[in-house]
Amino acid sequence: MCGIVGYAGPVSGAPSPRPVDVALQGLARLEYRGYDSAGVAVLDGDQVRVDKRAGKLANLREALESRRETPSAVAIGHTRWATHGAPTDGNAHPHLGGREQELALVHNGIIENFAALRAELEADGYPFLSETDSEVAAHLVAREMETAGDLTEAMRRTAGRLEGAFTLLAVHRTAPGTVVAARRNSPLVVGLGEGENFLGSDVAAFVDATKEALEVGQDQVVTVTADSVDIIDFEGTPVTDAKRYTIEWDAQGAQKGGYASFMAKEIHEQASAVADTLRGRIEDGKLQLDEMKIDEAVLRTIDKIVVVACGTAANAGAVVKYAIEHWCRIPVEVELAHEFRYRDPVVTEKTLVVAISQSGETMDTLMAVRHAQEQGAKVVAICNTRGSTIPREADAALYLHVGPEIAVASTKAYLGQIAACFLLGLFLAQVRGNLYPDEIAQQMEDLSAIPEKIQEVLDNSDQVERLALEMKDATSVLFLGRHVGYPTAMEGALKLKEIAYIHAEGFAAGELKHGPIALVDEGQPVFVIVPSPGGRDSLHSKVVSNIQEVRARGARTLVIAEEGDEAVLPYADEVIRYPRTRALFAPLLTVIPLQIFSCELATAKGLDVDQPRNLAKSVTVE
């Protein structure tokens, strides 16, 4: 979850703001990964200097303003999402290691055996100043440095003793131009510059300085100087096949661009985000995916699909279950990744697992992927982040291409995930012969028309913004939907919980009379996502009946209905329209008013919509 950044520049001995500036700029773009505290370490002569502050990055920036220039060639920085220990100055990273505080270290992840290691180090006379598991790693590397005399070897030895998930970055006063890092089950990427090199938990850490990046594999140690990048595995064997790639977006993508928040910006980028996800998928009249490395003969034997995901990504999977089952006639299960491997799931070599993760580093989903592969299943990753762990370990990958998503609450990645899964479903229908080529072409034509319709919804958002302002003091909002509208209701409720901190629940509308209608009393706001009357007419009429049921009990009915649907008018207090489209594609349109509503309501309450309390963008711990 935490954001880390490292920098190695030329050793000159002259004071320079470059290392600290790189660290601060990188942390500013990584703050979405955690914002409980932040800190930076540099070398000042033969001393390791650490500055860190609880709270958001602005607190650290203010503290560093008067002493940015140092003779250091290196810097490491960290923005924290607290796990072990409260978000205080003392628990913030970097942590100092060694009896004479000769080393500084930052850590992302959880060290599961830290208690035993801490007891060992305390018995050996090492002082502890924090409640964190991370300080253990700092002292271990410092102790190993005493005997190894080499920071890379000290890091390698330390990594072999740690259990759990970690990315570690360290600097030592005897290695003035070097940053050493290690990773296991936690993200790390190298940025390749000219006369300087970078490290980060995400390419956002250095994208303004270089577009060239290098993937770091599982259980590897990286040594970075201004002119070199060397990688070994935890056994000490040199790694010569690290994959280099070019970052496809620029630093402007990680800026607000005139919007009040990143969330607002990303909501309004959704037309282009979906268009970019769909672009370039047809080749020689056939649908092609990014990295489909699974033999088509294997795909034709698949008898079950399991989607594993968490949070918003799981809601995306729930939407696409309806489409894939309809097109391919294969049963689809949608599993919360953190439950999947603990319930003894029925997975065989004829199971296709679809892992959805914006970051590609979601630990629960990664563990589910590994469990599925152990059972013989093939895995397709749906991901937005090139070079991340899940698509690298999967058998095939499909990238969203929606650009960086900075706000913690996902919006454009959610639509990209749905669109990408639609592509996967149509690809499977093509391979398995479930649909004729002209049927697939027609589906793709209709899907390609969606970005323009998304823009139409965005251009007509005044009504939803007004409703959000009117309802800023609401304490509870309910959401109802059927068929593909049900996961849309779930996603609408999740957005409101995440950023407005009020009670919100999404229900299958047919379940209403089986219990949830007890929540409805006078004035209760209820959003209802109404399916197209041009789809299954019986389903449409049942949802209209649900509107009548809650309105009869005093609810304020906020109805999201297709253009031209007149049947809802007698029972709706507000009707929010969306353009006509195929019933299966409607979630790409109907969720947008719910996103806008949540963003505007939270903003009206004076809340930080980009960095909601207790949350982080990339959940890299179980």
TORMARSE-428276 format. One record per residue (C-alpha): x, y, z. Coordinates in steps of 0.001 Angstrom, whole numbers, plus 500000, padded with zeros to 6 digits. Example, Ala and Ser with C-alpha at 12.3 -4.5 7.8 and 13.67 -1.06 7.14 Angstrom:
% TORMARSE-428276
512300495500507800 513670498940507140 
END
This chain:
% TORMARSE-428276
500000500000500000 502757502456500863 504496504553498220 508271504381497921 510757506262495756 514513506039495346 517046508178493472 520710507720492601 522574510575490893 526195511532490356 528499511746493376 529876515276493207 530126516482496797 528425519749495834 525118520657497497 522127519996495231 518346520038495678 517942517287493044 517758514188495322 515257515729497743 513209517259494922 512996513913493104 511870512225496316 509218514849497079 507894514963493526 507723511193493389 505956510989496740 503441513607495615 502429511299492749 502443508241495017 500501509758497909 497378507926496721 499090504743497984 499062506015501567 498963509352503324 499283508705507065 502855510065507108 505798510775504813 509559510955505049 512838511325503129 516402510171503841 519601511551502263 523312511315502999 524843514494504442 528592514001504501 529165510829506533 525784511122508241 522384509709507305 519783512460507593 516092511586507953 513167513997507919 509663512587508454 506279513858509560 502899512375510428 500013513471508233 500010514343504577 503007515159502425 502500518909502848 503736518586506447 507019517056505303 507422519492502429 507134522428504841 509733520899507156 512202520409504293 511740523811502672 514635525442504512 517177522633503929 516620521034500566 520213521324499385 522658518648500572 525800517081499072 523919513783498787 523829511822495525 521003509582496750 517605509860498378 514857507483499443 511309508520500321 508140506964501676 504460507787502088 502755505475504558 499496503595505008 499776502495508626 499698498792509554 502007498296512548 501858501298514846 499828504492514767 500495507216512152 503016509244514209 506336510944513499 508178508087515212 506442505365513207 506895507192509903 509537506005507434 512463506060506742 513729504140509755 517317504348510934 519288501146511425 522444500248513298 523850501161516679 525209504408515229 522276505036512879 524422504503509817 521612503271507555 518135504415506510 515436502115505123 511886502330503791 509479499411503553 506232498558501813 504414495418502974 504221493371506157 507013491386507825 505182488492509430 508031487246511654 509040490693512913 508308489929516603 510884487135516829 513419489163514856 512876492212517053 513475490182520203 516706488845518707 517920492320517768 516991493857521128 518943491088522855 521893492040520633 521695495654521801 519950497329518865 517714500246519972 514119500437518693 512401503809518366 509111502790516718 506260500279516926 506691499176513315 507717495868511790 509810497852509301 512433498973511822 513417495313512206 514535495243508562 516580498438509039 518542496950511940 518968493592510196 520489495187507088 522745497361509258 523911494315511254 524584492286508113 526528495252506725 528947494981509648 530094491527508509 529425491668504761 530880495128504164 528667495410501093 525150496857501043 523901494546498283 525034491435500128 523631492775503414 520256493303501752 520332489837500175 521061488167503508 518334490159505237 515733489338502590 516386485654503161 515384486001506810 512135487886506294 508713486275506001 505752488039504421 505542490731501750 508093493488501344 509767496018499140 512825497459500892 515015500417499876 518132501281501847 521030503761501824 524180503545503962 526707506193504874 529595504066503533 527912503738500084 527411507399499102 526153506842495538 524117503655495976 520537502674496694 519831498968497217 516334497470497043 514692494063497429 511211492782496670 508977489865497504 505226489988496855 505307493786496745 505737496173493797 509052497640492638 510122499110489300 513341500770488085 513403504009486098 516314504299483667 517634507843483236 520660509584481735 523313509880484425 520728509065487092 518442506151487918 515256505759489919 513258503269491970 509569503322492802 506587501268493844 504947502661490696 506252504352487532 504415507487488690 507382508007491042 509660509011488172 507559509421485019 508439513127484718 512155512244484513 512176509176482263 509843507004480196 512140503981480262 511500501386482940 512810497984483977 510742495254485610 512015493728488853 511064490105489394 509992488212492480 512720487609495102 515305489912493551 517770492508494873 518489495640492822 521561497844493216 521221501285491631 523830503988491074 523841506967488712 525306504865485899 524318501274486646 521490498932487550 522468495445488736 520018492724489734 520588489436491560 518148486930492984 517962486016496660 520452483188496024 522998485688494679 522710484669491019 522906487589488536 519677488334486647 520267489097482978 516757488876481509 514995491779483236 512372493196480864 512703496812479729 509641498763478539 508457502270477691 505878504028479869 502854504949477741 501646508010479663 503296511218480824 503422513214484031 500442515329482929 498283512247483441 499080512409487156 497980516056487509 494505517452488088 494394519448484879 492095522173486216 489619519869487993 488889520261491694 489978516685492381 491573513722490664 488313511843491067 486392514514489162 489069514520486467 489029510740486133 485229510621485944 485380513056483039 488133511035481327 485931507965481037 484841508445477432 488454508469476258 489392505738478778 486881503285477333 487818504288473790 491486503589474579 490613500202476080 488726499239472908 491156500727470393 493135498492468027 491523495209468991 490456494107465502 493108492664463201 492330490935459871 488679490978460820 489240489136464096 489320490258467700 492854490260469184 493936490765472791 497218492081474270 499080489031475506 496878485997474895 499473483282475465 496929480517476112 496504478138473192 493077478423471563 492696474656471792 492921474997475587 490334477799475610 487937475549473730 488091472994476554 487223475468479311 484073474414481179 484006477098483911 485234480657484417 486018482082487854 486531485837488269 488689486746491283 488816490374492401 488194492731495323 486074495841495838 485260497789492690 487035495208490515 484717492513491891 481719494646490911 483149494872487390 483426491093487317 479819490764488470 478679492914485538 480533490847482993 479316487510484365 476009488212482627 477677488955479281 480096486022479180 477434483519480179 475107484952477531 477704484959474734 479726481836475572 477299479616477519 480007478919480101 479137479186483813 480873482146485450 481484482502489181 482565485807490722 484680485311493838 486102487775496325 489794486995495985 490442487002499734 487817484258500213 488692482174497150 491668480140498278 490397479614501806 487187477792500881 488706474827498977 487387475978495570 486673473493492800 489317474427490219 490732472158487511 492792472417484340 489504473162482541 488893476268484666 489767479720483368 490461482220486145 490072485906485302 491974488105487777 490934491769487785 493178494343489478 493775497980488550 497265498016490048 498214494442489273 499595494248492809 496464493513494873 497823490921497297 494540489058497862 494101488680494101 497730487674493555 497429484923496158 494216483701494510 496007483589491144 498833481504492557 496399479121494234 494452478674490995 497625477947489045 498657475352491623 495365473566490840 496176473592487114 493930476475486029 494902479004483366 494781482678484399 493972485800482393 494859489102484084 492782492240483483 495061495060484593 495897498730484098 499559498700485130 502212497431482744 504956495392484386 503008494686487580 503065491306489287 499679489793488440 499895490117484629 503509488941484731 502571485783486619 499346485161484676 499160482995481563 497705485882479560 497134489604480095 494646492181478852 495568495790479644 493082498632480097 495210501482478684 493141504043480662 496193505902481990 497035506600485633 494201506568488138 495250508634491150 492040508974493181 491675506132495657 488042505498494682 488142503892491241 486066505300488381 487683505189484949 489503501937485733 486128500407486651 484708501227483231 487930500064481606 487706496755483470 484140496185482285 485048497049478693 488124494794478812 486095491906480176 483543492423477392 486455492071474949 487553488874476663 484012487466476491 483691488223472787 487167486795472145 486157483549473872 482923483451471852 485024483870468704 487489481110469633 484805478686470783 482425479397467906 479550480553470114 478924483618467925 479235484093464185 481806486643462954 479076489092461897 477494488848465361 480821489668467017 481353492530464565 477941493953465458 478651493678469189 481978495467468685 480321498179466622 477794498809469381 480518498699472035 482587501193470042 479648503614470155 479727503648473972 482423506357474463 480282508932472644 477318507983474834 479484508237477962 480361511777476931 476667512548476525 476013511425480109 478929513547481344 477724516586479418 474319516348481102 475419515965484713 473937519204486093 470897517421487508 472996514910489442 475267517645490786 472191519544492017 470859516421493758 474193515885495495 474164519423496882 470563519009498073 471386515721499793 474735516564501384 473241516009504858 471769512603504015 472778509849506426 471692506843504343 471184506101500637 469944502852499104 470595501566495569 468480499007493685 469051497176490419 468340493937488603 470369491883486133 473437494030485197 471875496829487228 472490494913490453 476313495175490447 475879498791489330 473821499377492480 476578497720494518 479204499962492926 477126503099493513 476829502234497194 480534501440497477 481517504820496034 479350506643498562 480773504652501467 484344505194500321 484346508951499986 481287510337501817 481412508053504890 477655507541505072 475553504393505187 474890503111501671 473728499706500490 473199498183497068 470557495486496688 469143493243494006 465738494855493496 463975491486493595 465398490918497073 463707494070498356 460570492395499701 462665489689501388 464046492033504013 465725495292502871 462409497131502421 462387497389506233 465051500087505841 462719502356503864 460915505106505721 459764508649504987 462276510582502893 464734507699502424 466697508355499181 466602505309496891 468420505165493542 466877502662491139 468713501525487999 466001500607485507 466785498170482670 465838499071479118 462227498358478194 463651497181474880 465418494291476627 463410491868478716 460091493624479131 459121491520482137 462314492528483946 461665496189483213 458123496001484558 459278494267487746 461764497054488477 459048499652487879 457008497744490473 459952497994492882 459920501774492443 456247501803493362 456909499628496436 459524501940497965 457645505094497035 454513503785498751 456593503631501942 457776507236501685 461053506850499778 462454509604497600 462868507778494282 465862508737492133 465440506771488925 468131506133486316 466230505223483149 466838504958479420 465852507816477140 462244507397476084 461244505197479029 457941506818480019 456752504027482339 458867505329485235 457507508888485208 454484508423487515 456639506898490259 459899508839490079 460747511959492059 463757512460489759 464533510785486439 468157510706485298 468432509679481655 471029507592479834 471294506982476063 469886503839474511 472272500919474159 472350497146474426 471124495984477833 474458494294478579 476392497505477873 474174499761480020 476435499571483147 479046501586481241 476519504438481263 474310503966484326 477156503980486857 478382507434485818 475594509437487528 476294507442490700 480008508288490521 479239511974490010 476695511945492828 479204510483495295 481977512859494244 479806515969494446 478125514976497724 481466514289499412 482858517561498058 479822519426499402 480530517882502818 484061519308502663 485747515891502447 488903514930500575 487479512784497773 490894511740496456 492308510491499737 489445509124501861 490205508151505412 491645504705506183 491952503725502509 494801503308500046 494792502810496294 496827499639495987 496195497024498681 499470495111498703 498931493240501987 496514490425502848 
END
